[in-house]
Amino acid sequence: MEQIREWLAGYVLRVLDLHGSVGPKRNWASPREHERLAGVELARNRIEITARLGADVTVMHIPAQPGCEPLRRSLAELERRARLTPLPSPGRPGHCARA
């Protein structure tokens, strides 16, 4: 992670957002609990990486019908985790002020 931050600083770049991912065995909206939990863990990891790179937005595309119960549980778990993840503060590199 430190190497990526050095490259960003060296090229005067900043991360604005990070796209999360989903896969056949790591799907945070899966009705199969072991796949859903693996997907939640993957999404948590992406939220933490986003914060460590100085961004404050993780984009997660909904891989199922909105309102499905596994999706609701995953979103509740991810919301709790996201609230515990410190975001960049004003003045830190990577901070994107909102109007």
N, C-alpha and C positions, 0 to 999 in steps of 0.2 A: 504494500500500500504506500509505503514511504517513497518508493521509486516512482510510482505514478504521480504522487504529489510533486516530486522534484521535476519530472518532465513537464507537468502543467505549469509550474512556476518558471521553468527555464524558457518556455515558449510563450509566457504571459497569457496562459489560457485558464479558464475556470470551468468547472462542471456546473451546469444549470440544473440538470435533472438526470436521472438514471432510469432506464427501462428495466423492470423486473422480468422474470421469465417463468414459464410453466412448461411442464413436460408430461409424458405419459405416466411416469412414476412419482411425479412431484406436482400435483395439481391441487391448488388450495380450494377448489370448489368440488372436488371429487366426493361422491357418496361413499367411497371406500375410505374408512378412517385412516388407515396407515398412509395412503396416498395424500389425503387431505393434510395430515399432520406434517408430512415431508414437504408439501407445498407451502404450508405456513412457515416452516423453518427456512425454506429458501427465500420466501418473501421477507421474513425478518432479517435475514442476512443482507438482502438488497437494501433494505431501509438503513441498516447500520453502515453499509458501504457508502450509501448516498451521503449520510452525515459526515463520515470520515473524509470524504472528498470535498466537503465544504458546500454541498448543495442542500436544498431543502425540499426537493420534489422527487418522489419515486413513482414512476408510472407503472401501474399494474392493469393490464387489460383483463376484463372479466371474462373468464373462459366458460361460463355457464349462463343459464337463464337467470336474470336478476330475480332475487326473492327466493332462490332455492335454499333450503335449510343448511346444507354444508357451507355454502357461500356466506350465509349470515354468521355462522359460528366462526368461520375464518376471519371475516372482517372485524368481528368483535375482538378476537385475539390479537389481530394485527393493530387495531386501534390502541389497545392497551400498550402494546410494545412501542408503537410510534410515539405515544405520549411520553415514554420514558427515554427516548432517544434525543439527546441534545442536538439542537439545530444550530447552524452558524449564527453568530450574533452580528449586528451591524458593525462594520469596520473590519471584519475578518475577511480575508481573501475568499472569494467564492460566494459571498453574500449577495443576493439579488434583492434589492429593495422593491417593495410592492407599492404601487400607487394607491 
